[in-house]
Amino acid sequence: MAREKGGSSMKSVMQTMGIVSVVVLVLAIVISTLMVKKVPSKIAKSMSEHMEDDEDVRAFMDKMRSDERMKDAVDQFETFVRDLGAGYSKDKGRRPGQDLKTTRTASMPVVVLPGITSSMLEIWEGRDCSSYNFREKYWGSAQCARAALRNLTCWLEHLSLTPAWTDPEGIKIRVTEGYNSMDYLMPGYVVWGKVFENLADVGYDSRSLKVFSYDWRLPATTLESEDGLFSRIMYEIEFLHRRNKERVAILAHSMGCNLAFYFLNWVANERGPEWLEKYVGAWVNIAGAHLGVPKAVSCSVSGETRDTIDVGRIAQQFTGGKLNNELLRFFRSLGSVPVMLPKGDSSIWPDTEYHGLNFPMDVKKRLAEVFSADDASESKAYSPQLRAQLEKTVSRNYTVPEMVDVLDELAPDYMSRVRSMFSLGTKLNPDNSDQRTWSNPFEKALPFTDKTQKVYCLYGYSSDNLTERGYHYVPNTKTPEFFTEIPLILDTDSSDKRLNQGIAYGEGDGTVPLESLAYPCINLWNGTTPQNPAGIRTVTREYLHEVDVFEETVENIKNLDFGMPRGGPKASTHVEILGNHEVLTDLIMILTKPVRGSSDSKELEDRFYSSAQETIRIKED
């Protein structure tokens, strides 16, 4: 009897932890796919071990959905994340800004553009299924966990856009504005918080540091036409310049770097390059995804990346087996994802085995078996057009720059919309009015004209292969009811040791490949080139990733396995780099000036830990 009671108690503990875990899983899928975090695979595995069959899982999910349990889960989630984050949301010891405040003081005013998913979103109008509170945070806070748990399909429906990348009828999701919208996304999940705090140490405040959170779901054209984002940035820069008597620095991270480049070309088209010469002194890129990321293709082909496949059976049950289908619709609805489709050719992205999009040797046999089973069924759901297209698609492998060809073949309507608003060309385009090219560093030259202006590229580098570079696909036999929508899925059952659940990895910062981080900086904008006609100086600095987790969070990290531990003064993976002490020190040196009487005027130089200078060769015209 005692044993039975103990077993019941253990199961209760697992169910309680399970609720919190699923909240973490649901939120981590979208955050990690678009930004950085690896989903907590150990949680999913542990939950699966304690739930022996699908009936167990379904019963667990039904129990979760009761309002009382949901409220308890969200409360526990908030406490859990806050406690977990307490150790690394604040620096242990002195901050770089504290050490430099006696020798450096604020100089260039700063405008900040965050990356994708790094701005909170709130609900202004919603459908009945959402049961929303006005301006409740629908993305970026623990509040959204309640919405996701209550009805995941409804939550994704509200975050998704229409095929025209506009609000669905009856739904208004808008960006939360201000510093609080991007300093911490969750309790303890620091994004820009450490940057703000260190800049404040040396004299920056709301009069000299302005932030532009934005609706990261929208394409750049809509951000201007509907939200006036670039007009507002332009006017704010003019005001900062007038108030501070200094040219402004544009500080951007991740996809924010793509938007910053778009802004430079937009304002040059609106006001001429002389406007930039007068008002902008520097453009600082942190972990810029200049040439895109391969995972932008995989999430648009099948709704899968490293992060989604870790969720496994638990999350599939949570969505009634529709997880990938729901995620595919969501990712294709985002007008921002296409700006991160890979750009370049084989001279930039080497034709390395397993990189790109590939199929196993027996893929044609597997596909024939799927079609034979359909022929034997009464429904005969697969059209001749679909069969012919798939047979053509799987007939060859695709390098990284060729990956978009798969989308052209499998999702022609989607790609027609993409190509109407984004250009993926690799040659300089003389038409400065073509907005499709304004975020593409191949097609648009850097519009700076004054040699005193500077560009900085700061990014992390890990000597371990942490960054998604290639995907191996097979016909979808796991959810055949969705074969028409998702005919190909990742080969998660592959026994090939060079793959991890169907994915190949390579160099980068854990999210963005090295080529995308480095190529424009060390080639296109280095010296006098067609893409840098004024010969503006570009400084490229790599930061070696070294994990240094604070003692008080070690056990939590070990037990929950959130992938690469967050935080620490030497961490430099894609988001963690915003708290890296070397980066914070360099930012202060870039943006500030010596205090009167100080001789602290070090000029930053290029620095590399990778072989980027040798392996990422200059592309010949």
C-alpha positions as CSV (number, residue, x, y, z in Angstrom):
1,M,0.0,0.0,0.0
2,A,2.8,2.3,0.9
3,R,4.5,1.5,-2.5
4,E,1.2,2.3,-4.3
5,K,1.0,5.6,-2.5
6,G,4.5,6.5,-3.3
7,G,4.0,5.6,-7.0
8,S,0.9,7.8,-7.1
9,S,2.8,10.6,-5.5
10,M,5.6,10.3,-8.1
11,K,3.1,10.2,-10.9
12,S,1.5,13.4,-9.5
13,V,4.9,15.1,-9.4
14,M,5.6,14.0,-13.0
15,Q,2.3,15.3,-14.1
16,T,2.9,18.7,-12.4
17,M,6.4,19.0,-13.9
18,G,4.9,17.7,-17.2
19,I,2.5,20.6,-17.4
20,V,5.4,23.1,-16.9
21,S,7.5,21.1,-19.4
22,V,4.9,21.3,-22.1
23,V,4.5,25.0,-21.6
24,V,8.3,25.3,-22.1
25,L,8.2,23.0,-25.1
26,V,5.4,24.9,-26.9
27,L,7.1,28.2,-26.4
28,A,10.6,26.8,-27.1
29,I,9.6,25.4,-30.5
30,V,8.8,28.8,-32.0
31,I,11.5,30.7,-30.2
32,S,14.2,28.2,-31.1
33,T,13.2,27.7,-34.7
34,L,13.3,31.4,-35.4
35,M,16.0,32.5,-33.1
36,V,18.3,30.2,-31.2
37,K,17.3,28.0,-28.3
38,K,17.5,24.2,-28.5
39,V,14.3,22.6,-27.2
40,P,14.6,20.7,-23.9
41,S,14.8,17.2,-25.4
42,K,15.5,15.5,-22.0
43,I,12.2,16.7,-20.7
44,A,10.3,15.2,-23.7
45,K,12.2,11.9,-23.3
46,S,11.6,11.8,-19.5
47,M,7.9,12.5,-20.0
48,S,7.7,9.8,-22.7
49,E,9.3,7.3,-20.3
50,H,6.6,8.0,-17.6
51,M,3.7,7.7,-20.1
52,E,3.7,4.2,-21.5
53,D,1.2,4.6,-24.3
54,D,-0.8,7.1,-26.3
55,E,-3.8,6.7,-24.0
56,D,-1.6,7.8,-21.1
57,V,-0.6,10.8,-23.0
58,R,-4.1,11.8,-24.1
59,A,-5.4,11.4,-20.5
60,F,-2.6,13.6,-19.3
61,M,-3.3,16.3,-21.9
62,D,-7.0,16.2,-21.1
63,K,-6.2,16.7,-17.4
64,M,-3.9,19.6,-18.2
65,R,-6.6,21.5,-20.0
66,S,-8.8,22.1,-17.0
67,D,-8.7,25.8,-16.0
68,E,-7.5,25.1,-12.4
69,R,-4.6,22.9,-13.6
70,M,-3.7,25.5,-16.3
71,K,-3.6,28.3,-13.8
72,D,-1.4,26.3,-11.5
73,A,0.9,25.4,-14.5
74,V,1.3,28.9,-15.6
75,D,2.0,30.1,-12.0
76,Q,4.6,27.3,-11.7
77,F,6.1,28.2,-15.1
78,E,6.5,31.9,-14.1
79,T,8.2,30.9,-10.8
80,F,10.3,28.3,-12.5
81,V,11.6,30.6,-15.3
82,R,12.2,33.4,-12.8
83,D,14.2,31.2,-10.5
84,L,16.1,29.6,-13.3
85,G,16.9,32.9,-14.8
86,A,18.0,34.6,-11.5
87,G,21.5,33.2,-11.8
88,Y,22.3,34.4,-15.3
89,S,20.1,37.4,-15.9
90,K,22.4,39.5,-13.7
91,D,26.2,39.5,-14.1
92,K,28.1,38.0,-11.2
93,G,30.8,40.5,-10.2
94,R,31.4,43.7,-12.0
95,R,30.0,44.6,-15.4
96,P,32.2,45.9,-18.2
97,G,30.3,49.2,-18.0
98,Q,31.2,49.6,-14.4
99,D,34.9,49.1,-15.2
100,L,34.9,51.6,-18.1
101,K,32.8,54.4,-16.6
102,T,35.8,56.2,-15.2
103,T,37.5,56.4,-18.7
104,R,34.6,56.4,-21.2
105,T,31.5,58.4,-21.6
106,A,28.5,58.4,-23.9
107,S,29.1,59.9,-27.4
108,M,27.2,58.6,-30.4
109,P,23.5,58.4,-29.8
110,V,22.2,54.9,-30.4
111,V,19.2,53.4,-32.2
112,V,18.5,49.7,-31.5
113,L,16.9,47.1,-33.9
114,P,16.3,43.7,-32.3
115,G,16.1,40.4,-34.1
116,I,13.2,38.1,-35.0
117,T,11.0,37.0,-32.0
118,S,12.9,39.6,-29.8
119,S,10.0,42.0,-29.4
120,M,6.9,41.3,-27.3
121,L,3.5,41.1,-29.1
122,E,0.2,41.9,-27.5
123,I,-3.4,41.3,-28.4
124,W,-5.8,44.2,-29.2
125,E,-8.5,42.1,-30.8
126,G,-9.1,38.4,-30.9
127,R,-11.5,35.7,-31.7
128,D,-13.7,33.9,-29.1
129,C,-11.3,30.9,-28.8
130,S,-8.6,33.2,-27.4
131,S,-10.5,34.4,-24.3
132,Y,-8.0,37.2,-24.3
133,N,-7.6,40.2,-22.0
134,F,-7.0,43.5,-23.8
135,R,-3.3,44.1,-24.5
136,E,-2.4,40.8,-22.9
137,K,1.1,39.8,-24.0
138,Y,0.5,37.2,-26.7
139,W,4.3,36.7,-27.3
140,G,7.3,37.2,-25.1
141,S,6.0,36.8,-21.6
142,A,4.7,34.1,-19.3
143,Q,1.1,35.3,-20.1
144,C,1.4,33.7,-23.6
145,A,1.9,30.3,-21.9
146,R,-1.7,30.4,-20.7
147,A,-3.0,31.1,-24.2
148,A,-0.8,28.3,-25.7
149,L,-2.0,25.8,-23.1
150,R,-5.6,26.8,-23.4
151,N,-5.7,26.2,-27.1
152,L,-2.5,25.8,-29.1
153,T,-4.3,25.9,-32.5
154,C,-6.0,29.1,-31.5
155,W,-2.8,30.7,-30.2
156,L,-1.0,29.9,-33.5
157,E,-4.0,31.1,-35.4
158,H,-3.7,34.5,-33.7
159,L,0.0,34.8,-34.3
160,S,-0.3,33.7,-37.9
161,L,-0.8,36.1,-40.8
162,T,-2.9,35.7,-43.9
163,P,-1.3,34.6,-47.2
164,A,-1.0,38.3,-48.0
165,W,0.9,38.8,-44.7
166,T,-1.8,40.8,-43.1
167,D,-4.0,40.4,-40.0
168,P,-6.7,37.8,-40.3
169,E,-10.2,39.1,-39.9
170,G,-11.2,39.7,-36.3
171,I,-7.6,39.6,-35.0
172,K,-5.2,42.4,-34.2
173,I,-1.8,41.5,-32.8
174,R,0.5,44.5,-32.3
175,V,4.0,45.0,-31.1
176,T,4.7,46.2,-27.5
177,E,6.8,49.3,-27.6
178,G,9.6,50.5,-25.4
179,Y,12.7,49.1,-23.6
180,N,10.5,46.5,-21.7
181,S,9.5,45.0,-24.9
182,M,13.0,43.6,-25.7
183,D,15.2,43.6,-22.6
184,Y,13.7,40.3,-21.2
185,L,11.3,38.1,-23.2
186,M,10.5,35.9,-20.2
187,P,11.3,36.3,-16.6
188,G,15.0,35.8,-16.5
189,Y,15.4,35.3,-20.3
190,V,17.7,38.2,-20.9
191,V,17.9,39.6,-24.5
192,W,19.0,43.2,-24.6
193,G,18.9,43.8,-20.9
194,K,22.6,43.6,-20.3
195,V,23.4,45.9,-23.2
196,F,21.1,48.5,-21.9
197,E,22.5,48.2,-18.4
198,N,26.2,48.5,-19.5
199,L,25.5,51.4,-21.7
200,A,23.7,53.1,-18.8
201,D,26.9,52.6,-16.8
202,V,28.8,54.9,-19.2
203,G,26.1,57.6,-19.4
204,Y,23.4,56.5,-21.8
205,D,19.8,57.0,-21.0
206,S,16.4,57.5,-22.7
207,R,17.7,60.8,-24.2
208,S,20.5,59.1,-26.1
209,L,19.4,55.5,-26.5
210,K,16.3,54.7,-28.4
211,V,14.8,51.3,-29.2
212,F,12.6,50.2,-32.1
213,S,10.7,47.1,-31.3
214,Y,8.7,45.9,-34.3
215,D,6.2,43.2,-35.4
216,W,8.8,40.6,-36.4
217,R,6.2,38.6,-38.3
218,L,5.9,41.3,-41.0
219,P,8.0,41.9,-44.2
220,A,9.9,45.1,-44.3
221,T,7.6,46.7,-46.8
222,T,4.6,46.2,-44.5
223,L,6.6,47.5,-41.5
224,E,6.8,50.8,-43.3
225,S,3.5,51.0,-45.1
226,E,1.4,50.0,-42.1
227,D,3.6,50.9,-39.0
228,G,5.8,53.6,-40.5
229,L,8.8,51.9,-38.9
230,F,11.5,53.3,-41.1
231,S,10.0,56.8,-41.2
232,R,9.9,56.8,-37.4
233,I,13.6,55.6,-37.3
234,M,14.6,58.4,-39.7
235,Y,12.8,61.1,-37.7
236,E,14.2,59.8,-34.4
237,I,17.8,59.8,-35.8
238,E,17.3,63.4,-36.9
239,F,16.1,64.3,-33.4
240,L,18.9,62.4,-31.6
241,H,21.5,64.1,-33.9
242,R,20.0,67.6,-33.1
243,R,19.8,66.9,-29.4
244,N,23.2,65.3,-28.9
245,K,25.2,67.0,-31.6
246,E,26.7,63.7,-32.7
247,R,26.0,61.3,-35.6
248,V,24.0,58.3,-34.6
249,A,25.0,54.6,-34.4
250,I,22.6,52.0,-35.6
251,L,22.9,48.9,-33.4
252,A,21.2,45.7,-34.7
253,H,21.1,42.0,-33.9
254,S,20.3,38.9,-36.0
255,M,17.4,39.7,-38.4
256,G,17.6,43.3,-37.2
257,C,20.8,43.5,-39.3
258,N,18.8,42.6,-42.4
259,L,16.2,45.3,-41.5
260,A,19.0,47.8,-40.8
261,F,20.5,47.3,-44.2
262,Y,17.0,47.7,-45.7
263,F,16.6,50.9,-43.8
264,L,19.9,52.3,-45.1
265,N,18.8,51.7,-48.6
266,W,15.3,52.9,-48.0
267,V,16.5,56.2,-46.5
268,A,19.1,56.6,-49.2
269,N,16.3,56.3,-51.8
270,E,14.0,58.7,-49.9
271,R,16.6,61.4,-48.8
272,G,19.8,60.6,-50.7
273,P,23.1,59.3,-49.4
274,E,23.9,62.7,-48.1
275,W,21.3,62.2,-45.4
276,L,23.3,59.2,-44.1
277,E,26.5,61.1,-44.3
278,K,25.1,63.8,-42.1
279,Y,23.2,61.7,-39.6
280,V,24.7,58.2,-39.3
281,G,28.2,57.6,-38.1
282,A,28.3,53.8,-37.6
283,W,26.3,50.6,-38.3
284,V,27.0,47.9,-35.7
285,N,25.9,44.3,-36.7
286,I,25.8,41.7,-33.9
287,A,25.3,38.1,-35.1
288,G,23.8,39.4,-38.4
289,A,22.1,36.7,-40.6
290,H,23.2,38.7,-43.7
291,L,23.0,35.7,-46.2
292,G,20.2,33.9,-44.4
293,V,20.0,30.5,-42.7
294,P,19.2,27.0,-44.0
295,K,16.6,26.4,-41.3
296,A,14.4,29.1,-43.0
297,V,14.0,26.5,-45.8
298,S,13.4,23.5,-43.6
299,C,10.7,25.2,-41.5
300,S,9.0,26.3,-44.8
301,V,9.3,22.8,-46.4
302,S,8.0,20.7,-43.5
303,G,7.6,22.9,-40.4
304,E,10.7,21.2,-38.9
305,T,14.1,22.2,-37.5
306,R,16.3,20.7,-34.9
307,D,14.0,22.1,-32.3
308,T,10.7,20.8,-33.4
309,I,11.8,17.2,-33.8
310,D,13.0,17.1,-30.2
311,V,9.5,17.5,-29.0
312,G,8.4,14.0,-30.1
313,R,5.2,12.2,-29.2
314,I,4.2,14.5,-26.3
315,A,3.7,17.6,-28.3
316,Q,2.2,15.6,-31.2
317,Q,-0.5,14.4,-28.8
318,F,-0.9,17.9,-27.5
319,T,-1.9,19.0,-31.0
320,G,-3.8,15.8,-32.0
321,G,-0.9,14.7,-34.2
322,K,-1.0,18.0,-36.2
323,L,2.1,19.7,-34.8
324,N,4.1,19.9,-38.0
325,N,1.1,20.8,-40.1
326,E,0.3,23.6,-37.6
327,L,3.9,24.8,-37.6
328,L,4.2,24.7,-41.3
329,R,1.2,26.9,-41.8
330,F,2.5,29.3,-39.1
331,F,6.0,29.6,-40.6
332,R,4.7,30.1,-44.1
333,S,2.4,32.8,-42.8
334,L,5.3,34.9,-41.5
335,G,6.4,37.6,-44.0
336,S,9.7,37.9,-42.2
337,V,11.0,34.3,-42.8
338,P,11.8,34.9,-46.6
339,V,14.4,37.5,-45.7
340,M,16.4,34.7,-44.1
341,L,16.3,32.3,-47.0
342,P,19.9,31.5,-48.0
343,K,21.5,33.8,-50.5
344,G,24.7,33.2,-52.5
345,D,26.1,30.5,-54.7
346,S,28.6,27.6,-54.6
347,S,31.6,29.9,-54.4
348,I,30.3,31.0,-50.9
349,W,28.4,27.9,-49.7
350,P,30.8,25.0,-50.4
351,D,29.2,21.9,-51.9
352,T,29.9,19.9,-48.8
353,E,28.4,16.4,-48.5
354,Y,25.3,16.4,-46.2
355,H,24.9,20.2,-46.3
356,G,21.9,21.6,-48.1
357,L,18.8,19.4,-48.7
358,N,19.4,15.8,-49.5
359,F,17.6,12.4,-49.8
360,P,18.7,8.8,-49.0
361,M,19.8,6.5,-51.8
362,D,16.5,4.5,-51.6
363,V,14.2,7.6,-51.6
364,K,12.6,6.7,-54.9
365,K,11.8,3.2,-53.6
366,R,10.2,4.7,-50.5
367,L,8.2,7.1,-52.5
368,A,7.0,4.3,-54.8
369,E,5.8,2.4,-51.8
370,V,3.8,5.4,-50.6
371,F,2.1,5.7,-54.0
372,S,1.4,2.0,-54.2
373,A,-0.4,2.1,-50.8
374,D,-2.4,5.1,-52.1
375,D,-3.3,3.2,-55.3
376,A,-4.6,0.3,-53.1
377,S,-6.7,2.6,-51.0
378,E,-10.2,3.7,-51.9
379,S,-9.5,7.4,-51.6
380,K,-6.6,7.7,-54.0
381,A,-5.7,11.1,-52.4
382,Y,-2.5,11.8,-54.3
383,S,-3.0,13.6,-57.6
384,P,-0.9,12.9,-60.7
385,Q,0.5,16.4,-60.4
386,L,1.7,15.8,-56.9
387,R,3.2,12.5,-57.7
388,A,5.1,13.9,-60.7
389,Q,6.4,16.8,-58.8
390,L,7.7,14.7,-55.9
391,E,9.4,12.3,-58.3
392,K,11.1,15.2,-59.8
393,T,12.0,16.8,-56.5
394,V,13.7,13.7,-55.0
395,S,15.6,12.9,-58.2
396,R,18.6,15.0,-57.0
397,N,20.2,16.6,-53.9
398,Y,20.4,20.3,-53.3
399,T,23.2,22.5,-52.1
400,V,22.6,25.3,-49.6
401,P,22.0,28.0,-52.3
402,E,19.8,25.5,-54.2
403,M,17.6,24.7,-51.3
404,V,15.0,27.3,-52.3
405,D,14.5,25.3,-55.5
406,V,12.6,22.7,-53.4
407,L,10.2,25.4,-52.2
408,D,9.7,26.6,-55.8
409,E,8.7,23.0,-56.7
410,L,6.6,22.1,-53.6
411,A,5.1,25.4,-52.8
412,P,4.9,27.5,-56.0
413,D,2.1,29.8,-54.8
414,Y,4.1,30.6,-51.6
415,M,7.3,31.2,-53.5
416,S,5.5,33.4,-56.1
417,R,4.5,35.6,-53.2
418,V,8.0,35.5,-51.7
419,R,9.7,36.5,-55.0
420,S,7.3,39.3,-55.5
421,M,8.7,41.0,-52.3
422,F,12.2,39.6,-51.9
423,S,15.0,39.1,-54.4
424,L,17.6,36.4,-53.9
425,G,20.0,37.5,-56.6
426,T,23.8,37.5,-56.4
427,K,24.6,40.4,-58.8
428,L,24.7,44.1,-58.1
429,N,21.3,45.7,-59.1
430,P,21.6,49.3,-60.4
431,D,17.9,49.9,-59.9
432,N,18.0,51.7,-56.5
433,S,14.2,51.9,-56.4
434,D,13.6,48.1,-56.4
435,Q,12.6,47.5,-52.8
436,R,12.9,43.7,-53.2
437,T,16.7,44.1,-53.2
438,W,17.1,46.5,-50.2
439,S,17.9,43.7,-47.7
440,N,20.2,41.8,-50.1
441,P,23.9,42.7,-49.7
442,F,24.8,41.2,-53.1
443,E,22.3,43.3,-55.0
444,K,22.6,46.6,-53.1
445,A,25.8,48.5,-52.4
446,L,26.5,49.9,-48.9
447,P,25.1,53.4,-49.3
448,F,27.7,55.1,-47.0
449,T,29.8,57.7,-48.8
450,D,31.9,59.3,-46.0
451,K,35.1,57.5,-45.1
452,T,34.6,58.5,-41.4
453,Q,31.5,56.3,-41.3
454,K,32.2,52.7,-40.2
455,V,30.7,49.3,-40.2
456,Y,31.2,46.7,-37.5
457,C,30.5,43.0,-37.7
458,L,30.5,41.3,-34.3
459,Y,29.6,37.6,-34.1
460,G,30.2,34.5,-32.0
461,Y,32.0,31.4,-33.1
462,S,32.1,27.9,-31.7
463,S,34.8,25.4,-32.6
464,D,32.1,22.7,-32.2
465,N,29.7,22.1,-35.0
466,L,26.5,23.5,-33.5
467,T,24.8,25.2,-36.4
468,E,22.2,23.6,-38.7
469,R,23.6,23.3,-42.3
470,G,21.9,20.4,-43.9
471,Y,18.6,18.3,-43.9
472,H,17.9,14.8,-45.0
473,Y,14.3,14.2,-46.1
474,V,12.2,11.1,-46.7
475,P,8.6,10.6,-47.8
476,N,6.1,11.4,-45.0
477,T,4.8,8.0,-43.7
478,K,4.4,9.1,-40.1
479,T,1.4,11.4,-40.6
480,P,0.0,10.1,-43.9
481,E,-3.2,12.1,-43.4
482,F,-1.1,15.2,-44.0
483,F,0.9,13.9,-46.9
484,T,-0.6,16.3,-49.4
485,E,0.4,19.3,-47.2
486,I,3.7,17.8,-46.0
487,P,4.9,15.1,-48.4
488,L,8.5,15.2,-47.1
489,I,9.7,15.1,-43.5
490,L,13.1,14.9,-41.8
491,D,14.7,11.5,-41.7
492,T,14.8,11.4,-37.9
493,D,15.3,7.6,-37.9
494,S,18.5,7.7,-40.0
495,S,21.3,5.6,-38.5
496,D,23.9,7.7,-40.3
497,K,26.3,8.9,-37.6
498,R,27.0,12.0,-39.6
499,L,23.4,13.1,-39.0
500,N,21.6,13.9,-35.8
501,Q,17.9,13.1,-36.3
502,G,18.2,13.9,-40.0
503,I,20.2,17.1,-39.6
504,A,23.8,17.9,-40.4
505,Y,25.7,20.6,-38.5
506,G,28.6,22.9,-39.2
507,E,30.4,26.1,-38.2
508,G,28.6,29.1,-37.0
509,D,27.1,30.7,-33.8
510,G,24.6,27.9,-33.1
511,T,22.0,29.5,-35.3
512,V,23.6,31.4,-38.2
513,P,26.2,29.7,-40.4
514,L,29.7,31.2,-40.6
515,E,29.3,32.1,-44.2
516,S,26.2,34.2,-43.5
517,L,27.8,35.9,-40.5
518,A,31.1,36.7,-42.2
519,Y,31.0,36.8,-46.0
520,P,29.6,40.3,-46.5
521,C,31.9,41.8,-43.8
522,I,35.2,40.3,-45.0
523,N,34.4,40.4,-48.8
524,L,31.6,42.6,-50.0
525,W,32.2,45.5,-47.6
526,N,36.0,45.0,-47.1
527,G,38.0,47.7,-48.9
528,T,36.8,49.4,-52.1
529,T,34.4,46.9,-53.9
530,P,31.3,47.2,-56.1
531,Q,29.2,46.7,-52.9
532,N,31.4,49.3,-51.0
533,P,32.3,51.9,-53.6
534,A,33.3,54.5,-51.0
535,G,35.8,52.1,-49.4
536,I,34.1,52.4,-45.9
537,R,36.1,50.7,-43.2
538,T,34.5,47.5,-42.0
539,V,35.8,45.9,-38.8
540,T,35.0,42.2,-38.2
541,R,35.5,40.6,-34.8
542,E,34.8,37.0,-33.8
543,Y,34.1,36.0,-30.2
544,L,35.0,32.5,-29.2
545,H,32.1,30.7,-27.4
546,E,33.0,29.4,-24.0
547,V,30.3,28.2,-21.6
548,D,30.5,29.6,-18.1
549,V,27.3,28.9,-16.3
550,F,26.9,30.3,-12.8
551,E,26.9,27.8,-9.9
552,E,23.4,28.4,-8.8
553,T,21.9,27.4,-12.2
554,V,24.1,24.4,-13.0
555,E,21.8,21.8,-11.5
556,N,18.8,23.2,-13.2
557,I,20.5,23.2,-16.5
558,K,21.7,19.7,-16.1
559,N,18.3,18.4,-15.1
560,L,16.4,20.2,-17.8
561,D,18.9,20.1,-20.6
562,F,18.0,23.3,-22.4
563,G,20.7,22.6,-24.9
564,M,23.5,25.1,-24.7
565,P,23.4,26.7,-21.2
566,R,22.6,30.4,-21.3
567,G,24.6,33.2,-19.9
568,G,28.1,33.6,-18.6
569,P,30.6,36.4,-19.6
570,K,32.2,34.3,-22.4
571,A,29.1,32.8,-24.0
572,S,28.7,34.0,-27.6
573,T,26.1,31.9,-29.3
574,H,23.4,33.7,-31.2
575,V,21.5,35.4,-28.4
576,E,23.9,34.9,-25.6
577,I,26.4,37.1,-27.3
578,L,24.4,40.1,-26.2
579,G,25.7,39.4,-22.7
580,N,29.3,38.5,-23.6
581,H,31.7,40.8,-21.7
582,E,34.1,41.2,-24.6
583,V,31.2,42.2,-26.8
584,L,29.9,44.7,-24.2
585,T,33.4,46.1,-23.8
586,D,33.8,46.5,-27.6
587,L,30.4,48.1,-27.9
588,I,31.3,50.7,-25.3
589,M,34.6,51.4,-27.1
590,I,32.7,51.8,-30.4
591,L,29.9,54.1,-29.1
592,T,31.7,56.2,-26.5
593,K,34.6,58.7,-26.3
594,P,37.3,59.0,-23.6
595,V,36.4,61.2,-20.6
596,R,38.3,64.4,-20.4
597,G,41.9,63.7,-19.3
598,S,41.8,60.0,-20.3
599,S,44.0,58.4,-22.9
600,D,41.7,55.4,-23.3
601,S,41.2,55.5,-27.1
602,K,41.9,52.0,-28.4
603,E,40.8,51.4,-32.0
604,L,39.2,48.1,-32.7
605,E,40.8,45.8,-35.2
606,D,39.7,42.6,-37.1
607,R,40.0,39.4,-35.1
608,F,39.3,35.8,-36.1
609,Y,39.2,32.5,-34.4
610,S,37.7,30.6,-37.4
611,S,39.3,30.1,-40.8
612,A,36.8,32.5,-42.4
613,Q,39.5,34.6,-44.0
614,E,40.9,31.6,-45.8
615,T,37.9,29.4,-46.5
616,I,35.3,32.1,-47.3
617,R,36.9,33.2,-50.5
618,I,36.2,36.4,-52.4
619,K,33.6,35.8,-55.1
620,E,34.8,36.6,-58.6
621,D,32.5,38.6,-60.8
